[in-house]
């Protein structure tokens, strides 16, 4: 698997370093590895963890302040 930064030439099949296979996957022209296009991150995103609890076979957010059971 290969990660490639998105550039301005992604719309032109002759200029990009990957192609679409018969199943719609992006494949590197040289190595044959699957390609994932990624954006350059501009800011540091902080994700807050969320607690989940299984209620009647459905995962729902757990209320963290009051644990009644």
C-alpha positions as CSV (number, residue, x, y, z in Angstrom):
1,X,0.0,0.0,0.0
2,X,1.3,3.4,-0.9
3,X,0.2,6.8,0.3
4,X,0.5,9.7,-2.2
5,X,-0.2,13.4,-1.5
6,X,-2.9,14.9,-3.7
7,X,-1.5,17.2,-6.4
8,X,-2.8,19.3,-9.2
9,X,-2.2,16.7,-11.9
10,X,-4.5,14.0,-10.4
11,X,-7.2,14.7,-13.1
12,X,-4.8,13.8,-16.0
13,X,-4.2,10.0,-16.4
14,X,-1.0,10.6,-18.3
15,X,0.7,12.7,-15.6
16,X,-0.3,10.9,-12.4
17,X,1.7,7.9,-11.0
18,X,-1.3,5.6,-10.6
19,X,-4.2,4.2,-12.6
20,X,-7.6,2.7,-11.8
21,X,-7.8,-1.1,-12.2
22,X,-11.0,-3.0,-13.3
23,X,-12.4,-2.8,-9.8
24,X,-11.9,0.9,-9.3
25,X,-8.9,0.6,-7.1
26,X,-6.0,3.0,-7.5
27,X,-2.8,1.1,-8.4
28,X,0.7,2.4,-8.6
29,X,2.1,2.3,-12.2
30,X,5.6,1.2,-11.2
31,X,5.2,-1.1,-8.2
32,X,1.6,-2.3,-8.5
33,X,0.8,-1.3,-4.9
34,X,-2.6,0.0,-4.0
35,X,-2.6,3.8,-3.7
36,X,-4.4,6.0,-1.1
37,X,-4.5,9.7,-1.8
38,X,-4.1,11.9,1.2
39,X,-4.2,15.6,1.9
40,X,-1.5,17.5,3.8
41,X,-2.8,18.3,7.2
42,X,-2.5,22.0,8.1
43,X,-3.5,21.9,11.7
44,X,-3.1,19.4,14.6
45,X,-6.6,18.0,15.2
46,X,-7.3,16.9,18.7
47,X,-9.9,14.2,19.0
48,X,-11.7,13.6,22.3
49,X,-12.2,10.0,23.2
50,X,-15.8,8.9,23.5
51,X,-17.1,6.1,25.7
52,X,-19.6,3.7,24.2
53,X,-21.9,1.2,25.9
54,X,-23.9,-1.6,24.3
55,X,-27.6,-1.2,25.0
56,X,-30.0,-3.7,23.3
57,X,-27.2,-4.7,20.8
58,X,-26.7,-1.0,19.8
59,X,-23.6,1.0,20.6
60,X,-24.6,4.4,22.1
61,X,-22.5,7.1,23.8
62,X,-22.0,6.5,27.5
63,X,-22.8,9.4,29.8
64,X,-19.6,10.0,31.6
65,X,-20.7,12.3,34.4
66,X,-23.3,10.0,35.9
67,X,-22.7,6.2,35.9
68,X,-26.0,4.7,37.1
69,X,-25.2,1.1,36.3
